[in-house]
Each structure stands twice: as structure tokens, then as C-alpha cells.
Amino acid sequence: MDRKGYDWNIEVHKTHWWFLARNFIIHQVITSYFKGKKNLKILDMGCGSGHNLKMLSEFGEVFALEPDKQIAKYAQSENPNCKIIIGAMPDDNPLCDEKFDLIVSLDVLEHIEDDKKTLIELEKMLNDDGKIIITVPALQFLYGPTDVLAHHYRRYNKTMLKTLIKSLQSNKIKLYYFNSFLFLPIVIVRLFEKYFRKNETNFIDGNISILNKFLFNIMSFERFLLNFNPIGVSLLAIIEKESHVKNCR
């Protein structure tokens, strides 16, 4: 990663309303599913600059997998109590023999060419009754310059993600759209970028302080409404491994 990309990665994850609100929603989901447990063994698959790690550390011991050595070094310096390992899914995974109660992969799967194999490998790393929480960008028709800049292979819809997850042995799946309140303005901006500003993106334009706080409050309120969102710019998947499902290696 070059210096510009390195600095951008750190700054946008620290301050941008979208990342802050997404973590707020994920915190609520984990709290709901694990009912106050604080001794979980957790993996953040693709931790980037480590913006998820402090939040995840509230629930237990956190490991992280990150392919970029430079950004992993920064994440480790900011999160000394976490164990950050250099590696990448699905074929360069030094943690393949570990078992976790919770695995999170927040807007990472779209960066991986073989998403199916990645999910299969993650499932092998789950303890009985463990859970995988995934977020991904939604709706392929929105694929445009922002996705290209972020090195996304694809965006997803519910049917596509459900079909992918059904390749696993786990049989309890819940899927939710989110970032729904802002769906229409985001669609307008993305389509404008796609057809009229093909080499540009205004992803960080929301970082103006007052606007940033306003947009954060709108999106984070959706933690109460996940069951009711008919559409959204992002997708959340919760995969539960029931105790009768056995690992096969």
C-alpha cells in the first residue's frame, strides 16, 4: 500500500460516518446474540487499520488477520491487546487450526476473488454454536468508481449471498439490508459517479463535522429496524453453526 492509500485507510475508518455507524450496528448485533458474554474468542478477518478491534475487545480476546504488513503494524500499535497475524483468506491462513466463538468479516468478502472458499474456511474455524457476522456492499447495479477504487470484485444481493452461504454446513442464516434511510441519495450519487464522473469518487465528502454527525445518527438508528428494511446499500449476514454440525478438514 502506498503512503497516500495508507493515510486514507486510517483516516476514513477513524472518522467517516459510514464506518462509525456500521460498527455501532455490529456492536448491537453482537450484544443481542451473545447476551452479555465477555469471554469470547473472536477473529476479525481483514482488520485493516484496526478500527473494529476496540469494539470487538469489549466481548473477549481478539485475533485479527490482515494481508498488508504496513497497515497491520499500525493496527497492532493501536490495539496492543489484540493479536494481529499477517495472512489472507482463503489460502494463506496461519490461524486455520484455531477455533473461535465469533468471526467477523466487515466489508472484506467483496475484496476476495474466491468468496465461497473463504466462507468454507471460516466455518471450519468456528466452535460449536459459534457465529459469523458478515457485512458486504449491496446491489451490483451500484458497482462503480468507488468500488473500483476499493478493489471490490462484486456487490451482493440477498439471493446471491444466501446462495453462497448455503454452500456451508451451517443451517441457520439471517440476512438484513441496512443503510436504508439514505438509500435514495446514495443511489443518486453512485449512479452519477458511475456515468458522469467515472474516474472520481466523493467518498470522504461526508467528513464535514456537522454533516458527518447527522449521517451517523441516521444510519446508526437502523440498529432498531433491521427486520423491517426492504432494501439498502449494504447487507448484513449472521451465520450460526449449531452444535451438531461437525468440522471436516
NORRA-V782751 format. One record per backbone hydrogen bond with DSSP energy under -1.0 kcal/mol. NH is the residue of the N-H (numbers start at 1). CO is the residue of the C=O. E is the energy in kcal/mol with one decimal. If there is no record, write none. Layout:
nh=NH co=CO e=E
nh=NH co=CO e=E
This chain:
nh=6 co=2 e=-2.6
nh=7 co=3 e=-2.7
nh=8 co=4 e=-2.4
nh=9 co=5 e=-2.4
nh=10 co=6 e=-1.9
nh=11 co=7 e=-2.5
nh=12 co=8 e=-2.7
nh=13 co=9 e=-1.4
nh=14 co=10 e=-1.4
nh=15 co=11 e=-1.8
nh=16 co=12 e=-1.9
nh=20 co=16 e=-2.1
nh=21 co=17 e=-2.7
nh=22 co=18 e=-2.3
nh=23 co=19 e=-2.1
nh=24 co=20 e=-1.6
nh=25 co=21 e=-2.2
nh=26 co=22 e=-2.5
nh=27 co=23 e=-2.5
nh=28 co=24 e=-1.6
nh=29 co=25 e=-2.1
nh=30 co=26 e=-2.7
nh=31 co=27 e=-2.4
nh=32 co=28 e=-2.2
nh=33 co=29 e=-2.2
nh=34 co=30 e=-2.4
nh=35 co=31 e=-1.0
nh=37 co=34 e=-1.8
nh=40 co=59 e=-2.5
nh=42 co=61 e=-3.0
nh=43 co=102 e=-2.2
nh=44 co=63 e=-2.3
nh=45 co=104 e=-2.8
nh=46 co=65 e=-2.4
nh=47 co=65 e=-1.3
nh=50 co=47 e=-2.1
nh=56 co=52 e=-2.3
nh=57 co=53 e=-2.3
nh=58 co=55 e=-1.1
nh=59 co=56 e=-2.1
nh=61 co=40 e=-1.9
nh=63 co=42 e=-3.0
nh=64 co=83 e=-2.5
nh=65 co=44 e=-2.2
nh=66 co=85 e=-2.3
nh=72 co=68 e=-2.2
nh=73 co=69 e=-2.1
nh=74 co=70 e=-1.6
nh=75 co=71 e=-2.4
nh=76 co=72 e=-2.5
nh=77 co=73 e=-1.9
nh=78 co=74 e=-1.7
nh=79 co=75 e=-1.1
nh=82 co=79 e=-1.9
nh=83 co=62 e=-2.2
nh=85 co=64 e=-3.3
nh=87 co=66 e=-1.0
nh=88 co=92 e=-2.8
nh=92 co=88 e=-2.2
nh=96 co=93 e=-1.5
nh=98 co=95 e=-2.1
nh=100 co=125 e=-3.0
nh=101 co=41 e=-2.2
nh=102 co=41 e=-1.8
nh=103 co=131 e=-2.4
nh=104 co=43 e=-2.9
nh=105 co=133 e=-2.5
nh=107 co=135 e=-2.3
nh=111 co=108 e=-2.4
nh=112 co=109 e=-1.5
nh=115 co=113 e=-1.2
nh=118 co=114 e=-1.6
nh=119 co=115 e=-2.1
nh=120 co=116 e=-2.1
nh=121 co=117 e=-2.3
nh=122 co=118 e=-2.3
nh=123 co=119 e=-2.4
nh=124 co=120 e=-1.4
nh=125 co=122 e=-1.1
nh=126 co=123 e=-1.7
nh=127 co=100 e=-3.0
nh=129 co=241 e=-1.7
nh=130 co=127 e=-2.3
nh=131 co=101 e=-2.1
nh=132 co=239 e=-2.5
nh=133 co=103 e=-2.7
nh=134 co=237 e=-2.7
nh=135 co=105 e=-1.9
nh=136 co=235 e=-2.0
nh=138 co=233 e=-3.0
nh=139 co=156 e=-3.2
nh=142 co=139 e=-1.8
nh=143 co=140 e=-2.1
nh=148 co=144 e=-2.1
nh=149 co=145 e=-2.9
nh=150 co=146 e=-1.7
nh=151 co=148 e=-1.3
nh=152 co=147 e=-2.6
nh=153 co=110 e=-3.6
nh=156 co=137 e=-2.5
nh=161 co=157 e=-2.5
nh=162 co=158 e=-2.7
nh=163 co=159 e=-2.3
nh=164 co=160 e=-1.9
nh=165 co=161 e=-2.5
nh=166 co=162 e=-1.9
nh=167 co=164 e=-1.3
nh=168 co=165 e=-2.3
nh=174 co=238 e=-1.9
nh=176 co=236 e=-2.7
nh=178 co=234 e=-2.3
nh=183 co=180 e=-1.8
nh=186 co=182 e=-2.2
nh=187 co=183 e=-2.7
nh=188 co=184 e=-2.3
nh=189 co=185 e=-2.3
nh=190 co=186 e=-3.0
nh=191 co=187 e=-2.7
nh=192 co=188 e=-2.1
nh=193 co=189 e=-2.6
nh=194 co=190 e=-2.5
nh=195 co=191 e=-2.0
nh=196 co=192 e=-2.7
nh=200 co=197 e=-2.0
nh=205 co=202 e=-1.9
nh=207 co=204 e=-2.2
nh=212 co=208 e=-3.5
nh=213 co=209 e=-2.1
nh=214 co=210 e=-2.1
nh=215 co=211 e=-2.7
nh=216 co=212 e=-2.2
nh=217 co=213 e=-2.3
nh=218 co=214 e=-1.9
nh=219 co=215 e=-2.4
nh=220 co=216 e=-2.8
nh=221 co=217 e=-1.3
nh=222 co=219 e=-1.6
nh=223 co=220 e=-1.6
nh=224 co=221 e=-1.9
nh=225 co=222 e=-1.5
nh=228 co=225 e=-2.0
nh=233 co=179 e=-1.4
nh=234 co=178 e=-2.1
nh=235 co=136 e=-2.8
nh=236 co=176 e=-3.2
nh=237 co=134 e=-3.0
nh=238 co=174 e=-2.6
nh=239 co=132 e=-2.8
nh=240 co=172 e=-2.6
nh=241 co=130 e=-3.0
nh=245 co=242 e=-2.2
